[in-house]
């Protein structure tokens, strides 16, 4: 019976810890005494697949005032979490608070390169570079899935309907780093949960149809704010005559 009473209390305790850290950041963000709490909170974000940009920025600012206390491992985890938040500009915001001497370390140079590839949509280069540096990016669970979600976001903004074969040849599916049977399973999931459809084009070509949005399926909208009703114009004609 004792175990039954303890089990439901654990999630509540975790929520209280998170709430306390957020409160510390809001009330006294420049207090160096909260630095260990913020570092522990970064590790909690990694293990619980959560994210708090405000808390992480607060920690990076404290590192500026206490450079001897900086943990490069924690900083790397913050930057990886920021990459996972794309298309939000979090990576640049965090990088701005990191000293240049720290940015010159190999692991941070790698993360900066990865960020550049993502921002420019060069996914083939991104996944190749990430594969070479698995010891860095795999330190944070959910990294690959978060980048796949970002790649899908970009695809949905760009395309309405794309031949599957063309995507493979153009390496667009390397955007999500999936191929073969895994790609088939992924497409099934997208069809069932995200509104994607598959249809046959000319010949044996299979088309992937992405959901319509204001970017991949723009529509001309009539601006009625500055228009003048026709009856008003006709009233002017006699005056002009």
C-alpha positions as CSV (number, residue, x, y, z in Angstrom):
1,X,0.0,0.0,0.0
2,X,2.9,2.3,0.7
3,X,4.1,2.0,-2.9
4,X,0.7,2.8,-4.2
5,X,0.7,6.1,-2.4
6,X,4.2,7.1,-3.5
7,X,3.7,6.5,-7.2
8,X,1.4,9.3,-8.1
9,X,3.5,11.8,-6.2
10,X,6.5,11.6,-8.5
11,X,5.2,13.5,-11.5
12,X,3.9,16.2,-9.1
13,X,7.4,16.5,-7.5
14,X,9.0,16.9,-11.0
15,X,6.5,19.7,-11.8
16,X,7.4,21.5,-8.6
17,X,11.1,21.4,-9.4
18,X,10.5,22.8,-12.9
19,X,8.3,25.5,-11.5
20,X,10.9,26.5,-8.9
21,X,13.6,26.9,-11.5
22,X,11.3,29.0,-13.7
23,X,10.5,31.1,-10.7
24,X,14.2,31.6,-9.8
25,X,14.8,32.8,-13.4
26,X,11.9,35.3,-13.2
27,X,12.7,36.7,-9.8
28,X,16.5,36.9,-9.7
29,X,18.1,35.9,-13.0
30,X,21.5,37.4,-12.2
31,X,22.0,35.6,-8.9
32,X,25.1,33.3,-9.3
33,X,23.7,31.0,-6.5
34,X,21.1,29.6,-8.9
35,X,23.7,28.5,-11.4
36,X,23.8,24.8,-10.1
37,X,20.1,24.7,-10.3
38,X,20.1,25.9,-13.9
39,X,22.7,23.3,-14.8
40,X,20.7,20.6,-13.3
41,X,17.7,21.9,-15.1
42,X,19.5,21.6,-18.5
43,X,20.2,17.9,-17.7
44,X,16.5,17.5,-16.7
45,X,15.4,19.0,-20.1
46,X,17.6,16.4,-21.8
47,X,16.3,13.4,-19.9
48,X,12.6,14.5,-20.0
49,X,12.6,15.8,-23.6
50,X,11.4,19.2,-22.4
51,X,12.8,22.6,-23.3
52,X,13.1,26.1,-21.7
53,X,14.9,28.8,-23.7
54,X,14.5,31.4,-20.9
55,X,16.2,29.2,-18.4
56,X,19.0,28.3,-20.8
57,X,19.7,31.9,-21.8
58,X,19.8,32.8,-18.1
59,X,22.4,30.2,-17.5
60,X,24.5,31.4,-20.4
61,X,24.4,35.0,-19.1
62,X,25.5,33.8,-15.7
63,X,28.4,32.0,-17.3
64,X,29.5,35.4,-18.8
65,X,29.8,36.7,-15.2
66,X,31.3,33.5,-13.9
67,X,33.5,32.1,-16.7
68,X,35.5,29.9,-14.5
69,X,32.3,28.0,-13.6
70,X,31.3,27.3,-17.2
71,X,30.6,23.7,-18.1
72,X,31.2,23.1,-21.8
73,X,29.2,19.9,-21.7
74,X,26.2,21.9,-20.4
75,X,26.7,24.6,-23.1
76,X,26.9,22.0,-25.8
77,X,23.6,20.5,-24.6
78,X,22.0,23.9,-24.6
79,X,23.0,24.5,-28.2
80,X,21.8,21.0,-29.3
81,X,18.4,21.7,-27.7
82,X,18.4,25.0,-29.5
83,X,19.0,23.3,-32.9
84,X,16.1,21.0,-32.1
85,X,13.8,24.0,-31.7
86,X,14.3,25.2,-35.3
87,X,12.8,27.1,-37.2
88,X,12.9,29.2,-34.0
89,X,16.0,31.4,-33.9
90,X,17.1,30.0,-30.5
91,X,20.5,28.8,-31.7
92,X,21.6,32.3,-32.6
93,X,20.3,33.7,-29.4
94,X,22.3,31.2,-27.4
95,X,25.4,31.5,-29.5
96,X,25.5,35.3,-29.0
97,X,26.1,34.7,-25.3
98,X,28.9,32.2,-25.7
99,X,32.5,33.7,-25.7
100,X,34.3,33.4,-29.0
101,X,37.2,31.4,-27.4
102,X,34.6,28.7,-26.4
103,X,33.0,28.7,-29.9
104,X,36.4,27.8,-31.3
105,X,36.4,24.5,-29.6
106,X,35.8,21.6,-32.0
107,X,32.4,20.5,-30.7
108,X,31.0,24.0,-31.0
109,X,32.5,24.6,-34.4
110,X,30.7,21.4,-35.4
111,X,27.4,22.6,-34.0
112,X,27.8,25.9,-35.8
113,X,28.3,24.1,-39.1
114,X,25.2,22.0,-38.5
115,X,23.2,25.1,-37.8
116,X,24.3,26.7,-41.0
117,X,23.3,23.6,-43.0
118,X,19.9,23.6,-41.4
119,X,19.3,27.3,-42.0
120,X,20.2,26.9,-45.7
121,X,18.3,23.7,-46.2
122,X,21.4,21.6,-47.1
123,X,20.2,18.5,-45.4
124,X,22.5,16.0,-47.2
125,X,25.5,17.9,-45.8
126,X,23.8,18.1,-42.4
127,X,23.2,14.4,-42.0
128,X,26.6,13.6,-43.3
129,X,28.2,15.9,-40.8
130,X,25.9,14.7,-38.0
131,X,26.9,11.1,-38.7
132,X,30.5,12.0,-38.3
133,X,29.8,13.5,-34.9
134,X,27.3,11.2,-33.3
135,X,29.1,11.4,-30.0
136,X,28.0,15.1,-29.9
137,X,24.5,15.1,-31.1
138,X,23.4,11.8,-29.7
139,X,24.1,13.1,-26.2
140,X,20.6,14.6,-26.4
141,X,17.7,12.1,-27.0
142,X,15.2,13.1,-29.7
143,X,17.7,15.0,-31.8
144,X,17.1,13.1,-35.1
145,X,13.3,13.2,-34.7
146,X,13.3,17.0,-34.0
147,X,15.4,17.7,-37.1
148,X,13.1,15.4,-39.2
149,X,10.1,17.5,-38.0
150,X,11.9,20.7,-39.1
151,X,12.7,19.1,-42.5
152,X,9.1,18.1,-43.0
153,X,8.1,21.7,-42.1
154,X,10.3,23.1,-44.8
155,X,9.0,20.5,-47.3
156,X,5.4,21.5,-46.6
157,X,6.2,25.1,-47.2
158,X,7.9,24.5,-50.5
159,X,6.0,21.7,-52.3
160,X,2.3,20.9,-53.1
161,X,2.9,17.6,-54.9
162,X,6.2,15.8,-55.5
163,X,7.1,12.6,-57.3
164,X,8.6,10.2,-54.9
165,X,11.3,9.1,-57.3
166,X,12.3,12.7,-57.9
167,X,12.5,13.3,-54.2
168,X,14.9,10.4,-53.9
169,X,17.0,11.5,-56.9
170,X,17.1,15.1,-55.7
171,X,18.1,13.8,-52.2
172,X,15.1,15.6,-50.7
173,X,14.3,12.6,-48.7
174,X,17.7,12.8,-47.2
175,X,16.1,15.8,-45.5
176,X,14.6,13.3,-43.1
177,X,17.4,10.8,-43.4
178,X,15.1,7.9,-44.2
179,X,15.0,5.5,-47.1
180,X,13.8,2.0,-48.2
181,X,11.3,0.2,-46.0
182,X,11.7,2.9,-43.3
183,X,10.6,5.5,-45.8
184,X,7.5,3.4,-46.7
185,X,6.6,3.2,-43.0
186,X,7.2,6.9,-42.5
187,X,4.9,7.7,-45.4
188,X,2.2,5.5,-44.0
189,X,2.4,7.4,-40.7
190,X,2.3,10.8,-42.5
191,X,-0.8,9.7,-44.4
192,X,-2.6,8.5,-41.3
193,X,-1.7,11.3,-39.0
194,X,-0.6,14.4,-40.9
195,X,-2.9,14.7,-43.9
196,X,-0.4,13.5,-46.6
197,X,-1.8,11.5,-49.5
198,X,-0.3,9.3,-52.2
199,X,-1.6,9.2,-55.7
200,X,-0.5,7.9,-59.1
201,X,0.7,10.3,-61.7
202,X,1.5,9.6,-65.3
203,X,2.8,6.1,-65.9
204,X,3.9,4.4,-62.7
205,X,5.0,7.6,-60.9
206,X,3.9,7.8,-57.3
207,X,3.2,11.3,-56.1
208,X,3.4,12.6,-52.6
209,X,0.7,15.2,-52.0
210,X,1.4,17.5,-49.1
211,X,-1.3,19.4,-47.2
212,X,-2.1,22.9,-48.6
213,X,-1.1,25.9,-46.7
214,X,-0.6,29.6,-47.4
215,X,2.9,29.1,-48.6
216,X,2.7,26.1,-50.9
217,X,-0.7,27.0,-52.2
218,X,-1.0,30.8,-52.1
219,X,-4.3,32.4,-53.0
220,X,-4.8,35.9,-54.3
221,X,-6.9,37.8,-51.8
222,X,-8.8,40.9,-52.8
223,X,-8.0,43.9,-50.7
224,X,-11.3,45.6,-50.0
225,X,-10.0,48.1,-47.5
226,X,-8.9,50.6,-50.2
227,X,-11.5,49.9,-52.8
228,X,-14.2,52.4,-53.9
229,X,-17.7,51.2,-54.5
230,X,-18.9,51.6,-58.1
231,X,-21.9,53.7,-57.1
232,X,-19.5,56.2,-55.6
233,X,-17.5,56.4,-58.8
234,X,-20.7,57.0,-60.9
235,X,-21.6,60.0,-58.8
236,X,-18.4,61.7,-59.7
237,X,-19.0,61.5,-63.5
238,X,-21.7,64.2,-63.6
239,X,-19.4,66.5,-61.5
240,X,-16.5,66.0,-63.9
241,X,-18.7,66.6,-66.9
